[in-house]
């Protein structure tokens, strides 16, 4: 039923991993099901489990080129304190290496109109995943305007 309503779906969000104990294997299974139903997965990743999370996808023979990946540090979720963009770019480089540069990489974690452009100007970050500020139209429009 979901494929009739959406084109993309977030999986592996750090809060779900933390609060519901979702493992990398569960996230990989959800990713596979999304792809089987023509929904593009937006797979959230965090340190120090980056290798394990991506390996779980390869263990299920998932075509990672059909996914989006998000470096989403739990320390930045809802805190208003994103990680340093240069550090985020370093992690995005690791993700790119592990996925053979085959998929877009986003950054998510306390994105605002004041910092969004500092992430998308990094060499390995293709965009941002906006959380809390996407719920307030004025703030979300500010982010969009800051990137145009």
N, CA, C and O atoms as CSV, one atom per row, in Angstrom:
chain,resi,resn,atom,element,x,y,z
A,1,UNK,N,N,0.819,-1.199,0.000
A,1,UNK,CA,C,0.000,0.000,0.000
A,1,UNK,C,C,0.857,1.255,0.000
A,1,UNK,O,O,0.466,2.268,-0.580
A,2,UNK,N,N,2.011,1.205,0.636
A,2,UNK,CA,C,2.859,2.384,0.751
A,2,UNK,C,C,3.346,2.864,-0.607
A,2,UNK,O,O,3.479,4.070,-0.816
A,3,UNK,N,N,3.616,1.954,-1.535
A,3,UNK,CA,C,4.161,2.344,-2.832
A,3,UNK,C,C,3.186,3.184,-3.645
A,3,UNK,O,O,3.599,3.857,-4.589
A,4,UNK,N,N,1.915,3.162,-3.305
A,4,UNK,CA,C,0.942,4.002,-3.990
A,4,UNK,C,C,0.965,5.431,-3.461
A,4,UNK,O,O,0.384,6.328,-4.073
A,5,UNK,N,N,1.630,5.651,-2.330
A,5,UNK,CA,C,1.600,6.953,-1.672
A,5,UNK,C,C,2.935,7.679,-1.661
A,5,UNK,O,O,2.963,8.910,-1.627
A,6,UNK,N,N,4.036,6.947,-1.688
A,6,UNK,CA,C,5.350,7.574,-1.531
A,6,UNK,C,C,6.339,7.049,-2.566
A,6,UNK,O,O,6.163,5.970,-3.131
A,7,UNK,N,N,7.368,7.832,-2.794
A,7,UNK,CA,C,8.455,7.408,-3.674
A,7,UNK,C,C,9.722,7.111,-2.895
A,7,UNK,O,O,10.585,6.370,-3.365
A,8,UNK,N,N,9.840,7.696,-1.680
A,8,UNK,CA,C,11.027,7.559,-0.839
A,8,UNK,C,C,10.589,7.195,0.578
A,8,UNK,O,O,9.482,7.528,1.001
A,9,UNK,N,N,11.465,6.511,1.301
A,9,UNK,CA,C,11.174,6.171,2.694
A,9,UNK,C,C,12.475,6.124,3.492
A,9,UNK,O,O,13.457,5.518,3.063
A,10,UNK,N,N,12.471,6.767,4.651
A,10,UNK,CA,C,13.638,6.769,5.540
A,10,UNK,C,C,13.664,5.467,6.331
A,10,UNK,O,O,12.653,5.054,6.899
A,11,UNK,N,N,14.830,4.826,6.363
A,11,UNK,CA,C,15.029,3.629,7.186
A,11,UNK,C,C,16.321,3.781,7.981
A,11,UNK,O,O,17.261,4.444,7.544
A,12,UNK,N,N,16.351,3.163,9.141
A,12,UNK,CA,C,17.569,3.157,9.948
A,12,UNK,C,C,17.819,4.436,10.702
A,12,UNK,O,O,18.946,4.689,11.129
A,13,UNK,N,N,16.789,5.259,10.879
A,13,UNK,CA,C,16.976,6.507,11.627
A,13,UNK,C,C,17.545,6.178,12.999
A,13,UNK,O,O,17.135,5.206,13.633
A,14,UNK,N,N,18.480,6.983,13.448
A,14,UNK,CA,C,19.194,6.686,14.697
A,14,UNK,C,C,18.258,6.579,15.893
A,14,UNK,O,O,18.525,5.800,16.808
A,15,UNK,N,N,17.175,7.334,15.910
A,15,UNK,CA,C,16.232,7.225,17.022
A,15,UNK,C,C,15.519,5.880,17.011
A,15,UNK,O,O,15.253,5.320,18.074
A,16,UNK,N,N,15.205,5.351,15.829
A,16,UNK,CA,C,14.594,4.015,15.756
A,16,UNK,C,C,15.603,2.946,16.178
A,16,UNK,O,O,15.254,1.983,16.860
A,17,UNK,N,N,16.853,3.131,15.763
A,17,UNK,CA,C,17.879,2.176,16.177
A,17,UNK,C,C,18.026,2.194,17.702
A,17,UNK,O,O,18.130,1.147,18.342
A,18,UNK,N,N,18.033,3.398,18.265
A,18,UNK,CA,C,18.208,3.548,19.713
A,18,UNK,C,C,16.967,3.109,20.482
A,18,UNK,O,O,17.063,2.297,21.402
A,19,UNK,N,N,15.808,3.636,20.115
A,19,UNK,CA,C,14.593,3.417,20.902
A,19,UNK,C,C,13.924,2.076,20.648
A,19,UNK,O,O,13.271,1.530,21.537
A,20,UNK,N,N,14.081,1.536,19.433
A,20,UNK,CA,C,13.426,0.278,19.089
A,20,UNK,C,C,14.416,-0.849,18.837
A,20,UNK,O,O,14.034,-1.944,18.423
A,21,UNK,N,N,15.696,-0.571,19.092
A,21,UNK,CA,C,16.761,-1.570,18.952
A,21,UNK,C,C,16.812,-2.190,17.560
A,21,UNK,O,O,17.093,-3.379,17.412
A,22,UNK,N,N,16.538,-1.374,16.540
A,22,UNK,CA,C,16.638,-1.881,15.172
A,22,UNK,C,C,18.101,-2.132,14.838
A,22,UNK,O,O,18.950,-1.258,15.013
A,23,UNK,N,N,18.376,-3.306,14.368
A,23,UNK,CA,C,19.744,-3.686,14.022
A,23,UNK,C,C,20.030,-3.347,12.563
A,23,UNK,O,O,19.123,-3.015,11.800
A,24,UNK,N,N,21.279,-3.435,12.197
A,24,UNK,CA,C,21.669,-3.215,10.805
A,24,UNK,C,C,21.012,-4.237,9.891
A,24,UNK,O,O,20.671,-3.924,8.751
A,25,UNK,N,N,20.834,-5.446,10.380
A,25,UNK,CA,C,20.188,-6.487,9.584
A,25,UNK,C,C,18.711,-6.168,9.342
A,25,UNK,O,O,18.204,-6.388,8.242
A,26,UNK,N,N,18.019,-5.654,10.359
A,26,UNK,CA,C,16.614,-5.271,10.197
A,26,UNK,C,C,16.497,-4.125,9.195
A,26,UNK,O,O,15.606,-4.121,8.346
A,27,UNK,N,N,17.392,-3.169,9.300
A,27,UNK,CA,C,17.385,-2.043,8.364
A,27,UNK,C,C,17.641,-2.543,6.944
A,27,UNK,O,O,17.006,-2.070,6.001
A,28,UNK,N,N,18.542,-3.470,6.783
A,28,UNK,CA,C,18.827,-4.037,5.455
A,28,UNK,C,C,17.597,-4.759,4.907
A,28,UNK,O,O,17.289,-4.639,3.721
A,29,UNK,N,N,16.895,-5.501,5.753
A,29,UNK,CA,C,15.674,-6.186,5.310
A,29,UNK,C,C,14.609,-5.180,4.881
A,29,UNK,O,O,13.937,-5.381,3.869
A,30,UNK,N,N,14.454,-4.104,5.643
A,30,UNK,CA,C,13.493,-3.063,5.273
A,30,UNK,C,C,13.901,-2.412,3.954
A,30,UNK,O,O,13.053,-2.115,3.113
A,31,UNK,N,N,15.193,-2.194,3.781
A,31,UNK,CA,C,15.699,-1.605,2.543
A,31,UNK,C,C,15.358,-2.491,1.355
A,31,UNK,O,O,14.894,-2.005,0.323
A,32,UNK,N,N,15.586,-3.786,1.502
A,32,UNK,CA,C,15.278,-4.725,0.421
A,32,UNK,C,C,13.792,-4.700,0.077
A,32,UNK,O,O,13.420,-4.692,-1.096
A,33,UNK,N,N,12.939,-4.687,1.111
A,33,UNK,CA,C,11.490,-4.650,0.874
A,33,UNK,C,C,11.061,-3.359,0.171
A,33,UNK,O,O,10.193,-3.380,-0.701
A,34,UNK,N,N,11.662,-2.260,0.547
A,34,UNK,CA,C,11.342,-1.001,-0.126
A,34,UNK,C,C,11.687,-1.086,-1.602
A,34,UNK,O,O,10.873,-0.734,-2.456
A,35,UNK,N,N,12.892,-1.552,-1.905
A,35,UNK,CA,C,13.320,-1.657,-3.302
A,35,UNK,C,C,12.427,-2.616,-4.087
A,35,UNK,O,O,12.106,-2.361,-5.248
A,36,UNK,N,N,12.031,-3.710,-3.456
A,36,UNK,CA,C,11.150,-4.671,-4.123
A,36,UNK,C,C,9.792,-4.059,-4.449
A,36,UNK,O,O,9.083,-4.539,-5.334
A,37,UNK,N,N,9.436,-2.999,-3.731
A,37,UNK,CA,C,8.152,-2.338,-3.947
A,37,UNK,C,C,8.306,-0.964,-4.596
A,37,UNK,O,O,7.434,-0.103,-4.478
A,38,UNK,N,N,9.427,-0.779,-5.280
A,38,UNK,CA,C,9.696,0.435,-6.062
A,38,UNK,C,C,9.674,1.714,-5.233
A,38,UNK,O,O,9.237,2.764,-5.706
A,39,UNK,N,N,10.145,1.619,-4.002
A,39,UNK,CA,C,10.300,2.786,-3.135
A,39,UNK,C,C,11.795,2.971,-2.900
A,39,UNK,O,O,12.501,2.016,-2.576
A,40,UNK,N,N,12.272,4.193,-3.064
A,40,UNK,CA,C,13.693,4.465,-2.885
A,40,UNK,C,C,14.006,4.623,-1.403
A,40,UNK,O,O,13.463,5.512,-0.745
A,41,UNK,N,N,14.872,3.773,-0.876
A,41,UNK,CA,C,15.230,3.881,0.539
A,41,UNK,C,C,16.219,5.023,0.782
A,41,UNK,O,O,17.157,5.227,0.011
A,42,UNK,N,N,15.992,5.747,1.850
A,42,UNK,CA,C,16.937,6.740,2.353
A,42,UNK,C,C,17.500,6.120,3.625
A,42,UNK,O,O,16.871,6.163,4.683
A,43,UNK,N,N,18.691,5.544,3.509
A,43,UNK,CA,C,19.283,4.751,4.584
A,43,UNK,C,C,20.148,5.644,5.471
A,43,UNK,O,O,21.129,6.230,5.011
A,44,UNK,N,N,19.776,5.740,6.739
A,44,UNK,CA,C,20.519,6.549,7.702
A,44,UNK,C,C,21.665,5.728,8.283
A,44,UNK,O,O,21.498,4.558,8.628
A,45,UNK,N,N,22.825,6.361,8.385
A,45,UNK,CA,C,24.036,5.711,8.881
A,45,UNK,C,C,24.673,6.577,9.957
A,45,UNK,O,O,24.511,7.797,9.961
A,46,UNK,N,N,25.390,5.946,10.860
A,46,UNK,CA,C,26.096,6.687,11.905
A,46,UNK,C,C,27.348,5.914,12.291
A,46,UNK,O,O,27.452,4.705,12.086
A,47,UNK,N,N,28.280,6.642,12.849
A,47,UNK,CA,C,29.487,6.042,13.413
A,47,UNK,C,C,29.152,5.499,14.790
A,47,UNK,O,O,28.220,6.017,15.406
A,48,UNK,N,N,29.814,4.530,15.304
A,48,UNK,CA,C,30.967,3.817,14.752
A,48,UNK,C,C,30.577,2.579,13.965
A,48,UNK,O,O,31.427,1.729,13.701
A,49,UNK,N,N,29.312,2.457,13.582
A,49,UNK,CA,C,28.817,1.228,12.963
A,49,UNK,C,C,28.681,1.306,11.447
A,49,UNK,O,O,27.984,0.488,10.846
A,50,UNK,N,N,29.325,2.262,10.837
A,50,UNK,CA,C,29.194,2.499,9.412
A,50,UNK,C,C,29.486,1.251,8.582
A,50,UNK,O,O,28.677,0.862,7.739
A,51,UNK,N,N,30.624,0.630,8.815
A,51,UNK,CA,C,31.004,-0.566,8.058
A,51,UNK,C,C,29.958,-1.665,8.222
A,51,UNK,O,O,29.540,-2.287,7.245
A,52,UNK,N,N,29.544,-1.897,9.453
A,52,UNK,CA,C,28.559,-2.948,9.746
A,52,UNK,C,C,27.234,-2.666,9.045
A,52,UNK,O,O,26.607,-3.576,8.503
A,53,UNK,N,N,26.813,-1.414,9.057
A,53,UNK,CA,C,25.529,-1.061,8.458
A,53,UNK,C,C,25.546,-1.284,6.951
A,53,UNK,O,O,24.585,-1.819,6.397
A,54,UNK,N,N,26.602,-0.891,6.292
A,54,UNK,CA,C,26.688,-1.074,4.847
A,54,UNK,C,C,26.918,-2.538,4.495
A,54,UNK,O,O,26.382,-3.029,3.502
A,55,UNK,N,N,27.706,-3.233,5.299
A,55,UNK,CA,C,27.936,-4.663,5.066
A,55,UNK,C,C,26.624,-5.442,5.113
A,55,UNK,O,O,26.429,-6.372,4.330
A,56,UNK,N,N,25.722,-5.071,6.026
A,56,UNK,CA,C,24.426,-5.752,6.123
A,56,UNK,C,C,23.635,-5.610,4.825
A,56,UNK,O,O,22.914,-6.528,4.435
A,57,UNK,N,N,23.765,-4.477,4.164
A,57,UNK,CA,C,23.087,-4.285,2.873
A,57,UNK,C,C,23.685,-5.203,1.810
A,57,UNK,O,O,22.955,-5.841,1.051
A,58,UNK,N,N,25.011,-5.266,1.759
A,58,UNK,CA,C,25.673,-6.128,0.781
A,58,UNK,C,C,25.392,-7.602,1.066
A,58,UNK,O,O,25.309,-8.406,0.137
A,59,UNK,N,N,25.246,-7.965,2.343
A,59,UNK,CA,C,24.942,-9.356,2.690
A,59,UNK,C,C,23.601,-9.808,2.114
A,59,UNK,O,O,23.393,-11.000,1.884
A,60,UNK,N,N,22.696,-8.865,1.881
A,60,UNK,CA,C,21.403,-9.199,1.270
A,60,UNK,C,C,21.383,-8.898,-0.234
A,60,UNK,O,O,20.321,-8.858,-0.854
A,61,UNK,N,N,22.562,-8.691,-0.802
A,61,UNK,CA,C,22.705,-8.404,-2.237
A,61,UNK,C,C,21.871,-7.205,-2.685
A,61,UNK,O,O,21.285,-7.212,-3.767
A,62,UNK,N,N,21.828,-6.182,-1.843
A,62,UNK,CA,C,21.080,-4.974,-2.174
A,62,UNK,C,C,21.910,-4.108,-3.108
A,62,UNK,O,O,23.095,-3.872,-2.873
A,63,UNK,N,N,21.279,-3.648,-4.150
A,63,UNK,CA,C,21.922,-2.745,-5.100
A,63,UNK,C,C,21.942,-1.357,-4.463
A,63,UNK,O,O,20.957,-0.621,-4.532
A,64,UNK,N,N,23.055,-1.009,-3.852
A,64,UNK,CA,C,23.145,0.256,-3.118
A,64,UNK,C,C,23.045,1.473,-4.028
A,64,UNK,O,O,22.799,2.582,-3.555
A,65,UNK,N,N,23.232,1.274,-5.323
A,65,UNK,CA,C,23.104,2.407,-6.250
A,65,UNK,C,C,21.648,2.867,-6.364
A,65,UNK,O,O,21.382,3.942,-6.902
A,66,UNK,N,N,20.725,2.083,-5.874
A,66,UNK,CA,C,19.308,2.448,-5.904
A,66,UNK,C,C,18.859,3.097,-4.594
A,66,UNK,O,O,17.667,3.323,-4.384
A,67,UNK,N,N,19.818,3.396,-3.717
A,67,UNK,CA,C,19.509,3.980,-2.406
A,67,UNK,C,C,20.072,5.394,-2.303
A,67,UNK,O,O,20.922,5.805,-3.093
A,68,UNK,N,N,19.581,6.115,-1.319
A,68,UNK,CA,C,20.220,7.341,-0.851
A,68,UNK,C,C,20.797,6.996,0.505
A,68,UNK,O,O,20.240,6.166,1.224
A,69,UNK,N,N,21.916,7.626,0.869
A,69,UNK,CA,C,22.501,7.411,2.189
A,69,UNK,C,C,22.585,8.740,2.916
A,69,UNK,O,O,22.830,9.784,2.309
A,70,UNK,N,N,22.381,8.687,4.217
A,70,UNK,CA,C,22.439,9.890,5.043
A,70,UNK,C,C,23.376,9.636,6.213
A,70,UNK,O,O,23.195,8.690,6.980
A,71,UNK,N,N,24.378,10.494,6.335
A,71,UNK,CA,C,25.166,10.473,7.565
A,71,UNK,C,C,24.369,11.276,8.568
A,71,UNK,O,O,24.164,12.479,8.404
A,72,UNK,N,N,23.924,10.600,9.603
A,72,UNK,CA,C,23.013,11.177,10.566
A,72,UNK,C,C,23.516,10.869,11.983
A,72,UNK,O,O,23.093,9.887,12.594
A,73,UNK,N,N,24.409,11.701,12.494
A,73,UNK,CA,C,24.958,11.432,13.829
A,73,UNK,C,C,23.915,11.667,14.921
A,73,UNK,O,O,23.288,12.725,14.977
A,74,UNK,N,N,23.740,10.677,15.780
A,74,UNK,CA,C,22.742,10.789,16.848
A,74,UNK,C,C,23.027,11.990,17.746
A,74,UNK,O,O,22.105,12.566,18.323
A,75,UNK,N,N,24.293,12.368,17.864
A,75,UNK,CA,C,24.653,13.507,18.712
A,75,UNK,C,C,24.095,14.820,18.185
A,75,UNK,O,O,24.030,15.800,18.927
A,76,UNK,N,N,23.691,14.860,16.919
A,76,UNK,CA,C,23.199,16.103,16.318
A,76,UNK,C,C,21.683,16.120,16.135
A,76,UNK,O,O,21.116,17.161,15.804
A,77,UNK,N,N,21.023,14.986,16.345
A,77,UNK,CA,C,19.592,14.906,16.086
A,77,UNK,C,C,18.824,15.707,17.127
A,77,UNK,O,O,18.871,15.408,18.320
A,78,UNK,N,N,18.123,16.720,16.662
A,78,UNK,CA,C,17.262,17.519,17.521
A,78,UNK,C,C,17.971,18.361,18.559
A,78,UNK,O,O,17.325,18.876,19.471
A,79,UNK,N,N,19.271,18.515,18.449
A,79,UNK,CA,C,20.024,19.253,19.464
A,79,UNK,C,C,20.294,20.690,19.063
A,79,UNK,O,O,20.625,21.523,19.907
A,80,UNK,N,N,20.154,20.986,17.770
A,80,UNK,CA,C,20.530,22.302,17.285
A,80,UNK,C,C,22.034,22.454,17.120
A,80,UNK,O,O,22.529,23.545,16.840
A,81,UNK,N,N,22.761,21.349,17.297
A,81,UNK,CA,C,24.220,21.373,17.211
A,81,UNK,C,C,24.700,20.336,16.196
A,81,UNK,O,O,24.983,19.195,16.562
A,82,UNK,N,N,24.793,20.727,14.923
A,82,UNK,CA,C,25.272,19.782,13.918
A,82,UNK,C,C,26.764,19.520,14.091
A,82,UNK,O,O,27.473,20.268,14.763
A,83,UNK,N,N,27.216,18.442,13.469
A,83,UNK,CA,C,28.656,18.197,13.473
A,83,UNK,C,C,29.309,19.199,12.536
A,83,UNK,O,O,28.630,19.840,11.734
A,84,UNK,N,N,30.611,19.332,12.635
A,84,UNK,CA,C,31.356,20.219,11.753
A,84,UNK,C,C,31.216,19.716,10.313
A,84,UNK,O,O,31.384,18.521,10.067
A,85,UNK,N,N,30.913,20.599,9.358
A,85,UNK,CA,C,30.753,20.163,7.962
A,85,UNK,C,C,31.956,19.428,7.395
A,85,UNK,O,O,31.783,18.500,6.605
A,86,UNK,N,N,33.160,19.811,7.769
A,86,UNK,CA,C,34.356,19.124,7.275
A,86,UNK,C,C,34.391,17.688,7.815
A,86,UNK,O,O,34.749,16.757,7.093
A,87,UNK,N,N,34.019,17.517,9.083
A,87,UNK,CA,C,33.957,16.172,9.659
A,87,UNK,C,C,32.868,15.345,8.976
A,87,UNK,O,O,33.058,14.160,8.706
A,88,UNK,N,N,31.728,15.980,8.701
A,88,UNK,CA,C,30.647,15.285,8.003
A,88,UNK,C,C,31.102,14.853,6.615
A,88,UNK,O,O,30.763,13.759,6.161
A,89,UNK,N,N,31.861,15.700,5.946
A,89,UNK,CA,C,32.375,15.359,4.619
A,89,UNK,C,C,33.329,14.169,4.685
A,89,UNK,O,O,33.344,13.333,3.782
A,90,UNK,N,N,34.124,14.092,5.752
A,90,UNK,CA,C,35.033,12.959,5.919
A,90,UNK,C,C,34.230,11.656,6.036
A,90,UNK,O,O,34.581,10.653,5.415
A,91,UNK,N,N,33.162,11.672,6.824
A,91,UNK,CA,C,32.324,10.476,6.962
A,91,UNK,C,C,31.626,10.175,5.633
A,91,UNK,O,O,31.516,9.013,5.241
A,92,UNK,N,N,31.155,11.215,4.938
A,92,UNK,CA,C,30.534,11.011,3.626
A,92,UNK,C,C,31.527,10.362,2.659
A,92,UNK,O,O,31.139,9.545,1.824
A,93,UNK,N,N,32.796,10.723,2.771
A,93,UNK,CA,C,33.841,10.094,1.935
A,93,UNK,C,C,33.962,8.610,2.243
A,93,UNK,O,O,34.143,7.793,1.341
A,94,UNK,N,N,33.860,8.266,3.528
A,94,UNK,CA,C,33.889,6.849,3.914
A,94,UNK,C,C,32.694,6.103,3.322
A,94,UNK,O,O,32.834,4.994,2.807
A,95,UNK,N,N,31.524,6.722,3.403
A,95,UNK,CA,C,30.316,6.106,2.843
A,95,UNK,C,C,30.486,5.923,1.338
A,95,UNK,O,O,30.166,4.863,0.799
A,96,UNK,N,N,30.985,6.949,0.663
A,96,UNK,CA,C,31.200,6.870,-0.784
A,96,UNK,C,C,32.152,5.722,-1.123
A,96,UNK,O,O,31.921,4.973,-2.073
A,97,UNK,N,N,33.214,5.592,-0.345
A,97,UNK,CA,C,34.176,4.514,-0.575
A,97,UNK,C,C,33.508,3.156,-0.393
A,97,UNK,O,O,33.662,2.268,-1.232
A,98,UNK,N,N,32.768,2.995,0.699
A,98,UNK,CA,C,32.141,1.707,1.007
A,98,UNK,C,C,31.044,1.328,0.031
A,98,UNK,O,O,30.737,0.147,-0.131
A,99,UNK,N,N,30.449,2.317,-0.620
A,99,UNK,CA,C,29.373,2.053,-1.591
A,99,UNK,C,C,29.851,2.240,-3.025
A,99,UNK,O,O,29.038,2.312,-3.947
A,100,UNK,N,N,31.146,2.316,-3.214
A,100,UNK,CA,C,31.764,2.458,-4.536
A,100,UNK,C,C,31.256,3.694,-5.278
A,100,UNK,O,O,31.050,3.660,-6.491
A,101,UNK,N,N,31.057,4.783,-4.536
A,101,UNK,CA,C,30.605,6.060,-5.119
A,101,UNK,C,C,29.357,5.900,-5.983
A,101,UNK,O,O,29.202,6.583,-6.995
A,102,UNK,N,N,28.478,5.003,-5.582
A,102,UNK,CA,C,27.345,4.679,-6.453
A,102,UNK,C,C,26.025,5.323,-6.060
A,102,UNK,O,O,25.032,5.157,-6.769
A,103,UNK,N,N,25.985,6.056,-4.945
A,103,UNK,CA,C,24.706,6.591,-4.474
A,103,UNK,C,C,24.884,7.989,-3.888
A,103,UNK,O,O,25.960,8.327,-3.395
A,104,UNK,N,N,23.835,8.793,-3.942
A,104,UNK,CA,C,23.900,10.118,-3.318
A,104,UNK,C,C,24.060,10.009,-1.803
A,104,UNK,O,O,23.543,9.087,-1.171
A,105,UNK,N,N,24.787,10.971,-1.239
A,105,UNK,CA,C,25.023,10.999,0.208
A,105,UNK,C,C,24.558,12.343,0.744
A,105,UNK,O,O,24.939,13.401,0.243
A,106,UNK,N,N,23.732,12.276,1.765
A,106,UNK,CA,C,23.176,13.455,2.407
A,106,UNK,C,C,23.721,13.573,3.823
A,106,UNK,O,O,24.279,12.624,4.374
A,107,UNK,N,N,23.549,14.758,4.399
A,107,UNK,CA,C,23.843,14.943,5.827
A,107,UNK,C,C,22.540,15.313,6.507
A,107,UNK,O,O,21.763,16.111,5.984
A,108,UNK,N,N,22.302,14.732,7.671
A,108,UNK,CA,C,21.119,15.069,8.460
A,108,UNK,C,C,21.500,15.200,9.918
A,108,UNK,O,O,22.237,14.372,10.453
A,109,UNK,N,N,21.004,16.225,10.550
A,109,UNK,CA,C,21.278,16.429,11.976
A,109,UNK,C,C,21.380,17.902,12.295
A,109,UNK,O,O,22.434,18.513,12.120
A,110,UNK,N,N,20.275,18.476,12.769
A,110,UNK,CA,C,20.223,19.894,13.143
A,110,UNK,C,C,20.515,20.817,11.966
A,110,UNK,O,O,21.253,21.795,12.090
A,111,UNK,N,N,19.922,20.487,10.827
A,111,UNK,CA,C,20.036,21.341,9.644
A,111,UNK,C,C,19.149,22.564,9.825
A,111,UNK,O,O,17.997,22.457,10.245
A,112,UNK,N,N,19.702,23.726,9.502
A,112,UNK,CA,C,18.954,24.984,9.580
A,112,UNK,C,C,19.337,25.858,8.394
A,112,UNK,O,O,20.247,25.529,7.633
A,113,UNK,N,N,18.635,26.970,8.246
A,113,UNK,CA,C,18.980,27.879,7.146
A,113,UNK,C,C,20.360,28.483,7.334
A,113,UNK,O,O,20.982,28.928,6.370
A,114,UNK,N,N,20.837,28.501,8.564
A,114,UNK,CA,C,22.157,29.071,8.837
A,114,UNK,C,C,23.307,28.135,8.483
A,114,UNK,O,O,24.429,28.593,8.266
A,115,UNK,N,N,23.041,26.815,8.420
A,115,UNK,CA,C,24.158,25.896,8.198
A,115,UNK,C,C,24.009,24.984,6.978
A,115,UNK,O,O,24.966,24.304,6.608
A,116,UNK,N,N,22.844,24.952,6.351
A,116,UNK,CA,C,22.608,24.004,5.249
A,116,UNK,C,C,23.641,24.143,4.133
A,116,UNK,O,O,24.164,23.145,3.637
A,117,UNK,N,N,23.928,25.370,3.746
A,117,UNK,CA,C,24.860,25.547,2.628
A,117,UNK,C,C,26.277,25.099,2.974
A,117,UNK,O,O,27.033,24.703,2.087
A,118,UNK,N,N,26.644,25.158,4.254
A,118,UNK,CA,C,27.988,24.718,4.632
A,118,UNK,C,C,28.155,23.207,4.474
A,118,UNK,O,O,29.277,22.710,4.383
A,119,UNK,N,N,27.040,22.480,4.443
A,119,UNK,CA,C,27.117,21.035,4.218
A,119,UNK,C,C,27.105,20.716,2.724
A,119,UNK,O,O,27.907,19.906,2.259
A,120,UNK,N,N,26.206,21.343,1.971
A,120,UNK,CA,C,26.094,20.984,0.554
A,120,UNK,C,C,27.250,21.489,-0.283
A,120,UNK,O,O,27.404,21.065,-1.429
A,121,UNK,N,N,28.066,22.378,0.250
A,121,UNK,CA,C,29.255,22.819,-0.488
A,121,UNK,C,C,30.442,21.878,-0.279
A,121,UNK,O,O,31.491,22.057,-0.898
A,122,UNK,N,N,30.286,20.889,0.579
A,122,UNK,CA,C,31.338,19.897,0.781
A,122,UNK,C,C,31.382,18.953,-0.417
A,122,UNK,O,O,30.353,18.699,-1.045
A,123,UNK,N,N,32.543,18.442,-0.731
A,123,UNK,CA,C,32.742,17.665,-1.959
A,123,UNK,C,C,31.979,16.348,-2.018
A,123,UNK,O,O,31.614,15.909,-3.109
A,124,UNK,N,N,31.726,15.707,-0.888
A,124,UNK,CA,C,31.076,14.395,-0.895
A,124,UNK,C,C,29.637,14.422,-0.391
A,124,UNK,O,O,28.992,13.376,-0.321
A,125,UNK,N,N,29.125,15.597,-0.040
A,125,UNK,CA,C,27.759,15.700,0.464
A,125,UNK,C,C,26.878,16.277,-0.637
A,125,UNK,O,O,27.095,17.397,-1.100
A,126,UNK,N,N,25.872,15.489,-1.054
A,126,UNK,CA,C,25.028,15.862,-2.180
A,126,UNK,C,C,23.777,16.639,-1.781
A,126,UNK,O,O,23.115,17.231,-2.633
A,127,UNK,N,N,23.457,16.640,-0.506
A,127,UNK,CA,C,22.252,17.331,-0.055
A,127,UNK,C,C,22.077,17.159,1.430
A,127,UNK,O,O,22.954,16.631,2.114
A,128,UNK,N,N,20.931,17.608,1.933
A,128,UNK,CA,C,20.656,17.515,3.365
A,128,UNK,C,C,19.306,16.847,3.597
A,128,UNK,O,O,18.406,16.907,2.759
A,129,UNK,N,N,19.194,16.223,4.735
A,129,UNK,CA,C,17.932,15.654,5.211
A,129,UNK,C,C,17.488,16.540,6.367
A,129,UNK,O,O,18.135,16.579,7.414
A,130,UNK,N,N,16.393,17.243,6.174
A,130,UNK,CA,C,15.920,18.204,7.163
A,130,UNK,C,C,14.929,17.516,8.095
A,130,UNK,O,O,13.991,16.858,7.645
A,131,UNK,N,N,15.147,17.674,9.389
A,131,UNK,CA,C,14.268,17.076,10.382
A,131,UNK,C,C,13.272,18.076,10.927
A,131,UNK,O,O,12.307,18.437,10.252
A,132,UNK,N,N,13.506,18.522,12.149
A,132,UNK,CA,C,12.579,19.380,12.879
A,132,UNK,C,C,12.175,20.625,12.091
A,132,UNK,O,O,11.000,20.991,12.080
A,133,UNK,N,N,13.112,21.267,11.445
A,133,UNK,CA,C,12.799,22.501,10.717
A,133,UNK,C,C,11.901,22.265,9.503
A,133,UNK,O,O,11.370,23.222,8.940
A,134,UNK,N,N,11.726,21.021,9.096
A,134,UNK,CA,C,10.807,20.743,7.984
A,134,UNK,C,C,9.357,20.814,8.434
A,134,UNK,O,O,8.452,20.861,7.601
A,135,UNK,N,N,9.127,20.821,9.730
A,135,UNK,CA,C,7.761,20.865,10.258
A,135,UNK,C,C,7.202,22.284,10.347
A,135,UNK,O,O,5.996,22.471,10.507
A,136,UNK,N,N,8.068,23.267,10.244
A,136,UNK,CA,C,7.666,24.679,10.303
A,136,UNK,C,C,7.900,25.291,8.928
A,136,UNK,O,O,9.048,25.462,8.519
A,137,UNK,N,N,6.816,25.629,8.199
A,137,UNK,CA,C,6.967,26.116,6.818
A,137,UNK,C,C,7.941,27.281,6.657
A,137,UNK,O,O,8.702,27.306,5.690
A,138,UNK,N,N,7.938,28.233,7.565
A,138,UNK,CA,C,8.832,29.383,7.438
A,138,UNK,C,C,10.298,28.961,7.553
A,138,UNK,O,O,11.149,29.431,6.798
A,139,UNK,N,N,10.582,28.072,8.504
A,139,UNK,CA,C,11.968,27.603,8.679
A,139,UNK,C,C,12.405,26.764,7.480
A,139,UNK,O,O,13.528,26.898,6.995
A,140,UNK,N,N,11.505,25.897,7.007
A,140,UNK,CA,C,11.829,25.048,5.874
A,140,UNK,C,C,12.076,25.890,4.623
A,140,UNK,O,O,13.017,25.636,3.871
A,141,UNK,N,N,11.227,26.893,4.407
A,141,UNK,CA,C,11.436,27.795,3.273
A,141,UNK,C,C,12.762,28.526,3.393
A,141,UNK,O,O,13.432,28.763,2.389
A,142,UNK,N,N,13.148,28.886,4.619
A,142,UNK,CA,C,14.429,29.525,4.833
A,142,UNK,C,C,15.588,28.638,4.426
A,142,UNK,O,O,16.570,29.118,3.860
A,143,UNK,N,N,15.484,27.350,4.707
A,143,UNK,CA,C,16.527,26.399,4.302
A,143,UNK,C,C,16.593,26.312,2.782
A,143,UNK,O,O,17.674,26.364,2.194
A,144,UNK,N,N,15.437,26.181,2.157
A,144,UNK,CA,C,15.399,26.096,0.698
A,144,UNK,C,C,16.002,27.358,0.079
A,144,UNK,O,O,16.810,27.284,-0.847
A,145,UNK,N,N,15.601,28.501,0.598
A,145,UNK,CA,C,16.126,29.777,0.061
A,145,UNK,C,C,17.625,29.901,0.273
A,145,UNK,O,O,18.324,30.461,-0.571
A,146,UNK,N,N,18.129,29.384,1.392
A,146,UNK,CA,C,19.569,29.479,1.654
A,146,UNK,C,C,20.385,28.630,0.689
A,146,UNK,O,O,21.581,28.860,0.509
A,147,UNK,N,N,19.740,27.654,0.071
A,147,UNK,CA,C,20.434,26.756,-0.860
A,147,UNK,C,C,20.271,27.153,-2.318
A,147,UNK,O,O,20.905,26.568,-3.196
A,148,UNK,N,N,19.434,28.135,-2.580
A,148,UNK,CA,C,19.194,28.508,-3.979
A,148,UNK,C,C,20.112,29.607,-4.445
A,148,UNK,O,O,20.033,30.030,-5.598
